[in-house]
Amino acid sequence: MAFDIRPLTEQDIPAMLDTTALVFGVNPVPETRETWRTLVPFDRFVCAWDGETLIGTGVSLDSSLSVPGGAVLPMAAVSAVSVRPTHRRRGALNQIMGSLVDQAVARGESLSALWASEALIYGRYGYGVATWHYHAGIDSDALRWPESGDLDDVSLSEVGDAEDDYKAICARVAHRRAGLHLRSEAWWRARILDDPEYRRGGGTALRVLRTHRRGRLTGLATFRHPNTFSLDGAEPVRIVEMYADDDQARETMWRFMTSIDLYPKVEWHLMPVDDPLPHLVGNHRVIDRKVEDGLWVRILDVEAALAARTYERDIDVVLDVRDSFRSALGGVFRLTVRDGVGSCVRSDDSADVSLGIVELSSLYLGGASAVQLAAAGRVVGEPATVLALHQGFHTATAPACQEVF
């Protein structure tokens, strides 16, 4: 069934909020009306209508993403994807996702990305898991820190007083770690700096920990106390984001976060999988870590995306990239890398490796293994070629995204 697909209007915002709230099982938040009105141009919304009823939504936020080597690429950040339960399995989601992909291609965006509510949905639209993280819970009382060496100075502030430092360290870290979502000015205001009550999850306002060395900012973490005082310390402090210039700054932040008086429990739902905390302390078993998928990426322009990132070894490989959702975006491409710098062009040569756009998108940020995907039959090629592909794409620093959108 074909639904009427059109952009959002000012008058449609209440219906959009009602639809997304129904699908995600929450109450509508009227306060977000102004946020949506100012954060996203209405033509970046895709709304599906059945007569006079809004039955599905999706939006492609104007954003950007750090990739290996420090480049920042334009990204269509897909969010608020919903279809009313009365209209499931009637093709509405295919129309919404198709419109979002086609519009992003038309705008010249190289990448699209999203956080998937369900693991079985978004692969059909070309999205592959590109980052992983730990949902971590820490029992600080049992960590057993060794004697400390050099540590940085620390200070605390409210988030509004740390705006310049926050933006500066995020930009610096983006040059070293792929997968970071680089916020626009409107996004900074809406998602971090304004910090409205309804976004706090019952916790306090955002608090900012900064580390300094000889007067220079070296790290920044945001966190919330539970806003529920209890002498048993059962409610955790929740880390929101943590960025560090180097290992000393990160250790300083961890020692602070795991020694907050009255709050021995600490949670971080988006802890990078290569965070060194388990190796810093004597008792890693009291760090409860559950691995979860994070950012799902879809490459929209293979040539531009592969040429934009750097690589860990020289490669000369022809890739047959299948794109079952939008076949014109796939094809055969020659990737040539010299001294870490790549070029990618369409090719008529015979392919060395065959893979889908999902698999290439998973490999893109450096966190997935081409060898592992080949073992699962999802990348096909000679073992030596697949190994070279793995070594070229894989990064020493794991990609990580610290914001769910």
N, C-alpha and C positions, 0 to 999 in steps of 0.2 A: 504494500500500500504506500502510495506517495503522499507525504504530508507537505503542507505549505511551510517552506523554510524561508525565514526572513530575519533581519536584524532586530535587536531590541529597541524599544522606544522608552521614553521617560514614563509613559503610562503603563508599560508592561512590567516595570520593576516589581511591584507587589506580586504579580502572578509568577514571575521568575523566582522570587524568594519563597513563595509558597510551594512551588514545584520542587525546588532543590531541597527544601526542608522536609517535605514529605518523603522524598526518595532516600535521604540520608538519615531519616528517623529522628529529627530534632525539631525544636520549635523555631519558627521563623524569627529572625533577628532584625527588627525594623531599623535598628541603628546602622545596619550595613547599607541601607538604601543610598545614603550620601556617599559612602565609600565606593560602591559600584558606579555611581554616577560620575565621580571624579577620576576614578582609577583607570577605567577602561572606556575607550570610545565605543559607542553603541554598535558601530558596524563590525566590531570584532566579536560580538555575540552572535550565536546561531540559535534561533528559536524555532521549534517545530510546533505547528498548530494543527489541530483537528477541529475545523470549523472555528468557533470562538474560544476554544479551550487550548491553552498553552500546555503541551504534553511532553515537551523535551527541551533541554537547554544544553549549551556548551559555550565556552568562551576561550579565545586564544589571546592571552595577555602578551603585551609587548614587553619582551624581556631579552636577556642574553645569558650566555653560559660560558664558563671558562673551559678550555680544552687543553690537552697536553702541550706543553711548550709555552703556555701563558697567553695565547690568543683568546680573545673573547668574541664569540659569534652571536649574531642575532638569533633568537630562539622564540618560537611560538609556544608559550607556556599554557598548556591546555588545562582548564579547570572547570568546575561546576557542571560536569557532564552528568545529565540525569534524564531518565525517561519515566514518566508516571507508570506505576504498576498496572494501571488499567490498559496500557498500550504496549506492553512488552511483546517482543518477538513479532513485530509487525513492520520492521525495517526502519524504525525511526532513528536508532543509534547509527546504523549505516549511513543514513542521510546526514546526520549531524557530524559524524567524524569525517565523512567525505568532504563536506563543506569546509570544515576547519582545516583539513590538509590542503585542499585546493586553494583556499584563500591565502594560506601561509606561503605556498609555492608562488602564487601570483605576487605577493609582497616581496619576494626574493629572500625569504628567511631560509637559512641553511639547515636548521634543526627545529624539531618540535620535541617537547618533553612533557611528561605528566607523572603524577603519582597515582598508581592503579588501585582502585578499591577492590577489584577482584582480579586474580591472576590469569584467569582464562579468557578475559575479554580482549585486551588490547594488542596481543600478538597478531590478531587477524587484521589489524590496521597498520601493522609494520613497526610497532614499538617493541623494543627489547630492553631487558633489565640491564642498566649500565652502571648503577652504583648499588652497593650493599652497605648495611650498617648494623650495629648492635643496639638492641633495646637493652640497656644496661641498668642493673640495680646494684648498688654498692653498700656493703656493711662496713662503714668507716672504722668502727671500733675494732674490727678484726683484721685490718689490712696489714699491719706490722711494717711501717715505713722504716727503712734503714736511716742511719745518720745522714743528714743532708750535707751536700757540698755547697757550692755557690748558688744562691737563689736571688731572684729579682725583688725589688721593692714592690709593694702592693698598695692599692688605694681603692676605695669604694665610692660610687656615685649613683645618682639616678640616671636613667637612660637619656633624658633630654640634655644632660650636661656632658654627654660623651659622644654626641653626634659626629663631630669631625674625626675623632679617634676611631670610632666604629667604622665609618666609611673607609678611612685610610687603611686600617689593618685588613679589612675584607678585600680591598683592591690588591694589597701586597700578597696575601695568601693565595689569591686567584692565579697569580703568576706561577705558583708552585704546586697547586693542587687542582686537578680538573674536576668538573662537576659542580662548581660553586655557581649559584644563581646570583647574578649581579643585578641589584635592585635599581629601578628608576627612582627619581626623586619622589614621585607620587607613591611608589611602592614602599619606600623607606618610611614615609609618613603614615601610610595606612597600616602597615604590618608591624612596625617596630616603634617608631617614635611617639605615636599617639597613645598606644597601649591602652585601649579601652577596657572597661571592666569585663565585658562579655568575652574577651579573648583570653582572660587570665586563668580560666579553668578552676576557679576557686582560690587561686594563689594570690600572692601579693603583686604589687606593681613590679615591673622589671627592675632588677638591681644589676649594676655593672661592676665587675671586678676588672681592674686594669693592672698590668705589671709594667714596671719601669726599670731601666738599667742606665745609670748615669744620666737620668733625666729624659731618656728616650723611651717611648712606648714600645713594648715588646710583645704584649699579648692582651687579649680582652675576652671576657666571658660574661654572658648574661644568664641570670638565674632568678628563680622565684622561691621564696619561702612558702610553706603550705597555707599560711594565714589561719592556722588552727594550732594554738599553743597546747602542748601536752608534755607532761614531765616524762612520759615513757618514750618519747622520741620516735613514735611509730610512723608519723607522717614525714615523707621525704622532702628534701630540697630538690627542685627540678632544674637541671641545667637546660637552657634553651639553645645557646650556641657557644662555641669556644674556638678561638682563633689564636695561633701563636706563631711568632717569627722563627722560633727555634726551640730546641729541646729544653733548655734551661727555663724559658718562659712557661712552657707547658707543664713542666714539673712543678714550678712555683704555683701555678693555678690549681693543679690537682691537690697539692698539699693544703692549699687554702680551702678548697671545696670539700675536702674530706676531714676538716677539723673545725667545722662551724659549731660553736657551742649550742647544745640542746638538740642538735639535728644530725645524728650519726648516719641516717639513711640518705643516700643521694641517688637520684635517677637521671639518666640521660637517654632519651628515646632515639637519638640520632648520633650515636657515638661512632666515629669512623672505625672501620675494621682494623686499621693499622695503628690505632692509638696505643702509645707505649705503656699505659697504666699497668696492665698485668705484669709487665716486666720490671716496673719500678718498685713494686711492693713485694713483701715476703710471702703473702698468702693470696695468690690469685684466685683461689677457689671461692672467696667471698665476693667476687665480682660476678654476678649472675648475668650472663650474656646470651641473648637470643638473637640469632642472625635473621634479618629481615631484608627483603628487597626494598630499594629506595626509588631513585629516579629512573623512569623508563624513557628512553630516547628513541626518536625516529629521525633518521637522516632523510632530508628532503632534497638535497643537492649533493650527490655523491662526489662529484669533482671538486666542488668548493670545500666541502667538509674535510675530505681526505688531504687536500692540499694545505689546509689551515693548521693542522696539528703537526707536532714533531714526532719522531720515531726513535727507537732505541738501537736500531741497526739498519744497515742498508738493505733495501728490498728492490727487486724488479719482478713483479708478479702481475699476472692478468687475472682479474676477478670477474666471474660471471655472477652478477647480483640479481636475484629474482625478487620482484616486488609484486606480489599477488593482488594487492589492493589498488595500486596505481602503477600499472606495468610500464608506463612511459618514464617513470623515475628510476627504473632499473636498467639493466643492460650489461654490456661487457666493458670493463675499464682497466686500463693499465696504470698501476701504481708504481712509481719509481722514486726511491729514496736514496739520497746521497748525503752523508754527513748529517743525518737527522732530518733533513728538509725534504719534503715530498712534493711530487707533482702527480696529478691524476687527470687522465684524459680518456674519452671513449675510444674504443679500439675494435678493430676487426680481427685481431689475433685470436688464436685458440686459447681458451681459458686454462689456467693452471689450478685454480681453486673455484669451486662453486659453493655459493652460500646465499641465504635469503637476506633481505634488508633487515629483518629482525636480528639475525646473527651479526651482521656488520655493525648495526647500531649498538648492540651489546658490547662488541669489541672496541667501539670507537673511543671511549674515554680511558681505556687502559686497564679496566678492572676485571674483564672476563678473559677466559683462556681459550684460544683457538684450538689447542690440543684437546681440551675437555669437550668442546663443542663437536670436534671431529669424532671423538670416541662415542658421542651420542648420535652420530650420523647427520649432524646439522651443518657441518662444514666438510666438504669433500675435496680431497687433493692428495698428492703424494705426501707421505709423512714428513719428509725433509722440508717440503714447501710449507706445509702447515706449521711446522716448528718455527720456520723463519718468520711466518706471519705472526705467530704468537709472540716471539721475541721482539719483533718490531713494534707491535701495538701495545704490549704490556708495559705498564709504568711502575717504577719503584714505589712511588707514593700512590696509595689507593685513591681513586676518585671518590668524592663524597659531596653530598648536598645536605645542607643543614636547615633547609626550609621546606615544609610541605605547603604546596599551593593548590 
